[in-house]
Amino acid sequence: MYTLRIGDRTKDDSLIVHDEDRLCYQVKWFARGTYSIRTISKVLLDEWVRAYAATPNDKSQAVRERIVGMSDVDRFEYGYAATLATMAKMILGHIPVVHIAA
């Protein structure tokens, strides 16, 4: 279903897939001088992938507003709109992915 694997990252290392399981990805997110580890639901990420596949030029806030309330996934994760947008674009090939050899 997903093409992201542990160790995959953006070219600028702003997002690194740190771990994954059946339900979630754990990613390291670097933005505006801050660093955090975020847990991203694969169900929620799938919503974002479908939204960006339909309208690839939308900004993350526009996607968030359009798909909020479409599933039973906890809404608190929508605070991670930039992370979800980046991951969806990585999956769709809109952002190059650097794969780390296992």
Secondary structure, 3 states (H helix, E strand, C coil): CCCCCCCCEECCCCEEEEEECCCEEEEEEEECCEEEEEEEEHHHHHHHHHHHHHCCCCCHHHHHHHHCCCCCCCHHHHHHHHHHHHHHHHHHCCCCEECCCC
